[in-house]
Structures are given as C-alpha cells and as structure tokens.
Amino acid sequence: MTAGQRKRVRRGSAPGLINDAAREVFAERGYGATTREIATRAGVSHDLIFRYFDSKEKLFFDAVVTPLLDAVGGLHQRWLDDPALTTMDHDRLIRRFTTGFYEFMSTNQSIARAMVHLFAAGSTEGELERLRARISETLAPMIAPVDAYLTSEGLRHSSPALQLRLMMLFVGVAATFLRSTYPTDEDVPS
C-alpha cells in the first residue's frame, strides 16, 4: 500500500466504524472534533461520513445522544413493564433505575465524556438546544412517577423535573469520574 492509501473496510462496516470513532473522538475533543479526525480514526474516507450521516450534528446525535437517551428510555420502559412494579416499594424502583443508569454510563465512558464536553463547552450552531429538547422529550414520561414518589416521601420541595435531572446528572457524573478519584481500579467499590 502506498502512502495516502487506506486499507479498504469491509462492505457495510463503515457506519459502525464511523460511530465508534465518533464516540471516541467526541469524548476526547468534544463537539469541536472535526469530521476529518473522525474519518481518520475510523479508517474511512471523509466523504463516507456525509454519505451515511449528512452532517456532524447528525453523527453526534447518532453516535452519542441516541444511545444515551435510548438507554434511559429503555430503563424506564423495563421499569414500567415489570409485573412486580405494583408491589415494589418506591425506594427499590428508584434504586433499580439509578443502578441501571450508572452501569450504562460506567460502561459507555466515551458517551458520558462526550456529553460532558458538550454541556461544558456549549455549542455554536444550536446543537445544545436540540439536545435539550431531546432530553426533555425522553424524561417527560418519567416526571409524574418521580413527582408521585417525592410527594409520598414528603420530599417535594421543588420541581420534579428538576429533581429528576439532578439525580441523572449526579449519577452520570459519578459514573464518569468516580473511578478517577481512587488510587487504582481495584480500590473502586462495586
């Protein structure tokens, strides 16, 4: 292979390679990452990004935002579909949801770090506003159950939407950074 040539990727594998590379590069550099950096990391032609994703924003949403919000929505749906829901106490339900969210964020560090970058740096072309809208849409069905729980426990002192967001931010931040606060990985509690 001569300089400048790339090894050809297997047919049909480019979207997955691009998604994986995008998660890594967005985690390292935030939304300021370029599509050229992502293409290089994926080992594909820069043009393929736009063939499959149309724009950097679409790639960010497909690689980072959608898997995160799908996980949150899936946790909520499994919570609702559980036949034991009616007999389970609120504390156990909340603990199960937060544990599932923590595990997702812990095992998907590139998604967690990419989100931290976007929240911390903001955006210039409205990506953050579109992200906020998607988050609100995903969390909306969870607000009434959170409100019911908070009210039943005498904890309703502010907006249940705010309390839900704070809980998810705290869990997400803990899953993203807790490991880094211990001297070794073996010291991190399970």
C-alpha positions as CSV (number, residue, x, y, z in Angstrom):
1,M,0.0,0.0,0.0
2,T,1.4,3.4,-0.9
3,A,1.4,6.5,1.3
4,G,-2.0,8.1,1.4
5,Q,-3.9,4.9,0.6
6,R,-6.2,3.4,3.2
7,K,-6.9,-0.2,3.7
8,R,-10.4,-0.9,2.4
9,V,-13.0,-1.5,5.0
10,R,-15.4,-4.4,4.7
11,R,-18.6,-3.6,2.8
12,G,-21.3,-2.4,5.2
13,S,-18.9,-1.9,8.2
14,A,-18.3,1.9,7.6
15,P,-21.3,3.2,9.6
16,G,-20.3,1.2,12.7
17,L,-16.6,2.2,12.4
18,I,-17.6,5.8,12.0
19,N,-20.0,5.6,15.0
20,D,-17.3,4.0,17.2
21,A,-14.6,6.5,16.1
22,A,-17.0,9.5,16.6
23,R,-17.8,8.4,20.2
24,E,-14.0,8.2,20.9
25,V,-13.1,11.5,19.2
26,F,-16.1,13.4,20.7
27,A,-15.1,12.0,24.1
28,E,-11.6,13.3,23.7
29,R,-12.2,16.6,22.0
30,G,-15.8,17.5,22.5
31,Y,-18.0,18.8,19.7
32,G,-15.1,20.7,18.4
33,A,-13.8,17.5,16.9
34,T,-13.7,17.5,13.1
35,T,-15.2,15.0,10.8
36,R,-11.8,14.6,9.2
37,E,-10.4,13.5,12.6
38,I,-13.3,11.0,12.9
39,A,-12.8,9.7,9.4
40,T,-9.1,9.2,10.1
41,R,-9.8,7.4,13.4
42,A,-12.4,5.2,11.6
43,G,-10.0,4.5,8.7
44,V,-12.6,5.6,6.1
45,S,-12.9,8.3,3.5
46,H,-14.1,11.6,4.8
47,D,-16.8,11.6,2.2
48,L,-18.4,8.4,3.8
49,I,-19.3,10.4,6.9
50,F,-21.6,12.6,4.9
51,R,-22.9,9.7,2.8
52,Y,-24.2,8.0,6.0
53,F,-24.8,10.9,8.4
54,D,-25.4,14.1,6.4
55,S,-23.8,16.3,9.0
56,K,-21.5,16.4,12.0
57,E,-24.5,17.1,14.2
58,K,-26.4,14.0,12.9
59,L,-23.3,11.9,13.5
60,F,-23.0,13.3,17.1
61,F,-26.6,12.5,17.8
62,D,-26.5,9.1,16.2
63,A,-23.2,8.1,17.9
64,V,-23.6,9.7,21.4
65,V,-27.1,11.2,22.1
66,T,-29.4,8.5,20.7
67,P,-27.7,5.6,22.5
68,L,-27.8,7.5,25.8
69,L,-31.4,8.5,25.5
70,D,-32.4,5.1,24.2
71,A,-30.8,3.6,27.4
72,V,-32.7,6.0,29.6
73,G,-35.9,5.3,27.8
74,G,-35.3,1.5,27.9
75,L,-34.6,1.6,31.6
76,H,-37.9,3.5,32.1
77,Q,-39.8,1.0,29.9
78,R,-38.4,-2.0,31.7
79,W,-39.4,-0.3,34.9
80,L,-43.0,0.1,33.6
81,D,-43.1,-3.4,32.1
82,D,-42.1,-5.2,35.3
83,P,-45.0,-7.1,36.7
84,A,-43.6,-6.6,40.2
85,L,-43.9,-2.8,39.8
86,T,-47.2,-2.7,41.6
87,T,-45.8,-4.5,44.7
88,M,-42.3,-3.0,44.7
89,D,-41.6,-0.1,47.0
90,H,-40.5,3.2,45.6
91,D,-37.0,3.1,47.0
92,R,-36.3,-0.2,45.3
93,L,-37.7,1.1,42.0
94,I,-35.6,4.2,42.2
95,R,-32.5,2.2,43.2
96,R,-33.0,-0.2,40.3
97,F,-33.4,2.7,37.8
98,T,-30.3,4.6,39.1
99,T,-28.2,1.5,39.2
100,G,-29.1,0.7,35.6
101,F,-28.3,4.2,34.5
102,Y,-25.0,4.2,36.5
103,E,-24.0,0.9,34.8
104,F,-24.8,2.2,31.4
105,M,-22.7,5.4,31.9
106,S,-19.9,3.4,33.5
107,T,-19.6,1.0,30.6
108,N,-20.1,3.7,28.0
109,Q,-17.4,6.2,29.1
110,S,-17.0,7.7,25.6
111,I,-20.7,8.6,25.5
112,A,-20.5,10.1,29.1
113,R,-17.4,12.1,28.3
114,A,-18.7,13.4,25.0
115,M,-21.8,14.6,26.8
116,V,-19.7,16.3,29.5
117,H,-17.8,18.1,26.7
118,L,-20.9,19.4,25.0
119,F,-22.5,20.5,28.3
120,A,-19.3,22.2,29.4
121,A,-18.4,23.9,26.1
122,G,-21.9,24.6,24.8
123,S,-22.4,24.9,21.1
124,T,-22.4,27.5,18.4
125,E,-25.0,26.1,16.0
126,G,-27.9,25.1,18.2
127,E,-26.8,21.6,19.0
128,L,-27.2,22.1,22.7
129,E,-30.8,23.4,22.2
130,R,-31.7,20.4,20.1
131,L,-30.1,18.1,22.7
132,R,-32.1,19.8,25.5
133,A,-35.3,19.2,23.5
134,R,-34.5,15.5,23.1
135,I,-33.6,15.2,26.8
136,S,-36.9,16.8,27.8
137,E,-38.8,14.5,25.4
138,T,-37.2,11.4,26.9
139,L,-37.7,12.5,30.5
140,A,-41.2,13.8,30.2
141,P,-42.9,10.4,30.8
142,M,-40.8,10.0,34.0
143,I,-41.8,13.2,35.7
144,A,-45.2,12.1,37.0
145,P,-43.9,8.9,38.7
146,V,-41.0,10.9,40.2
147,D,-43.5,13.5,41.4
148,A,-45.6,10.8,43.0
149,Y,-42.6,9.3,44.7
150,L,-41.3,12.6,46.0
151,T,-44.8,13.6,47.3
152,S,-45.3,10.2,49.0
153,E,-41.9,10.6,50.8
154,G,-42.5,14.2,51.7
155,L,-39.6,15.3,49.6
156,R,-41.4,17.5,47.1
157,H,-39.8,20.9,47.7
158,S,-39.2,21.9,44.0
159,S,-39.9,20.8,40.5
160,P,-39.9,17.0,40.0
161,A,-38.4,17.7,36.5
162,L,-35.5,19.5,38.2
163,Q,-35.1,16.7,40.8
164,L,-35.1,14.0,38.0
165,R,-32.5,15.9,36.0
166,L,-30.3,16.5,39.1
167,M,-30.5,12.8,40.0
168,M,-29.5,11.8,36.5
169,L,-26.7,14.4,36.4
170,F,-25.3,13.2,39.7
171,V,-25.4,9.6,38.7
172,G,-23.9,10.4,35.3
173,V,-21.1,12.5,36.8
174,A,-20.4,9.8,39.4
175,A,-20.2,7.1,36.7
176,T,-17.9,9.2,34.6
177,F,-15.5,10.5,37.2
178,L,-15.7,8.4,40.4
179,R,-13.2,5.8,39.1
180,S,-10.6,8.6,38.6
181,T,-10.8,9.6,42.3
182,Y,-9.4,6.3,43.6
183,P,-5.7,5.3,43.5
184,T,-6.3,2.2,41.5
185,D,-9.2,0.5,39.7
186,E,-9.2,-2.3,42.3
187,D,-10.0,0.3,45.0
188,V,-13.2,1.4,43.3
189,P,-16.3,0.0,45.2
190,S,-18.7,-2.0,43.1
